Amino acid sequence: MSSPTPTPTDVRDDWVSRLADEVIAEAERRGTPPVVASGLSPSGVIHLGNFREVMSPHLVSDEIRRRGLEVEHIISWDDYDRFRKVPKGIEGVDESWAEHIGKPLTAVPAPPGSPHESWAAHFRAQAEEGFAALGIRYRGISQTEQYTSGAYTEQILAAMRMRREIDAILARFRTLPAAKDDDEELQKALEAGSGAASEDDGSGGAEYYPYKPYCTACGTDLTTITAYDDETTELSYSCACGHAETVLLREHRSGKLVWKVDWPMRWAYERVVFEPSGVDHQSPGSSFQVGLELAPLFGWERPYGPMYAFVGFGGAAKMSSSRGGAPAPIDALQVMEGPVLRWQYARRRMNQSFDVAFGSELQRLYDEWDALARKLEAGTAGAAEVAAHARAIGTADETLESTPHRVAFRTLASLVDLSTGDPAQLVRLVRQVDASVGDLGTLQPRLGRVETWVATQMPAEERTVVRDEPDREALTALEPGQRGAIDLLLDGGGGLPPIGDAWTIEGLTNQVYGVVKVQRGLEPTAIVKGDKEIAAEQRAFFTLLYRLLVDRDAGPRLPTLLLAIGEERLRALLRP
């Protein structure tokens, strides 16, 4: 079942719809079906920062598909790139893995314990599990398979024939300060500490070659081309391992074009119309900029490709995919419903940076998500909000699983924390908060995400442990006003009922906020907005209750906490 989405004319402020319009127009101008592309290197975790490389084209292609038009989203897996350094944070991987530096990622063993045949296969499978769970459909292309099958043979031979033209184009960019910022080949060589690898664009010898062979003896790219004949396609190279040989490039299947030539070649081969890229690819002299002039050599134009901003995690501006600890989409889905994760990418323009956080900020994110749902139900959401929500909950092909009965994430987190793993206690607490909840299954999948979040992500200082015994010393030292406030809370008076008669979330909310008002001679339901003195007294009363109940200055919302403690235990802790 497809998800509803506004028509393009209804969504003037919707960035996805605007880009879809532009991609459709660009494809028509080129006389080709729209092809949108993403490129990923499975050198490590495809983290939530890399994920924007996937989500941006996905959202645009999905919008085009919703309009009933033909479109294809391809993901090129750069698994024929070299293994450039031993990453940190991956269990079982140590410096002994340095022996694989310079080999294709598909020729490097998978991390210990992985069921996959190679390093690239391991991280690709991890990423694709998350993509599938989020409804992302695409055609995956292994660059190892493309190169080793000979799919690019004619393009490689053409690049070698045009090496002088390519060299002349690249020469104009080599002196720019940012020319090497996004270069794969140079960065890989530098990080490997090898002077044998060629420079970023294939230069570095007496003659320029845009092709880099992998050594057939040691399997690395620590090679240097020593001669090439255009007519016979005989190519001679030597390797740092001591091996040297001459091969026929027309038949050679072990090597690849250098990055700045490889990318525009692939644009032409796949007829890519739209491919956004990050800030580093958009700077002067970067691959995307150089590709503007190189793509026509292969019979194509550079794709329409706006820049996307970085997505961080935990306040970081940018995450490195070679770090084992960076969170992947599949990690986020342990604590976050799929629609909520999609929404974070759909609601922001591509040039807006943001962080995906797993700490207390996640509770605020869910508050915003639930507030949007209420606006939709009330018919007060704007067109762009409606569109972002529609793209979050599903695609043109399917609707993602959503929680049928919404209880606030922060409320469920408090209840799960307070129930300390007791299912019966959790059921009791949930039904006291929301009497309309029948089967806890109606709270899934949110409840399961909350339980995982409490177990793995909830900050230790936010965990709640109710006192086993009353703090008799603190109770004895109470001032008359403090004792009077507790008496009003428990026994009522001045318009407040005994606490047992207020034993609902709404009733207890009125009770705890009404105490200070009654002490001031007001009605418990009096509106005192803007009264700083009463607000300060309420904060002081709440702090007193937290100290007496959980030995902290703050904690879960007091009505939720009181429900969890129960009336009998509450009275025992406050009036032993």
Helices and strands as residue ranges (DSSP letters): G 8-10, H 15-30, E 35-40, H 51-66, E 72-77, G 95-100, G 105-107, H 119-133, E 139-142, H 143-149, H 153-161, H 163-171, H 184-192, E 211-213, E 223-228, E 234-239, E 244-248, E 255-257, H 259-270, E 277-278, H 279-282, H 287-294, G 295-298, E 307-308, E 311-313, H 329-332, H 338-346, E 354-356, H 361-378, H 383-393, H 409-419, H 423-433, G 440-443, H 446-456, G 460-462, H 472-476, H 480-491, G 499-502, H 505-519, H 532-550, H 558-565, H 567-574
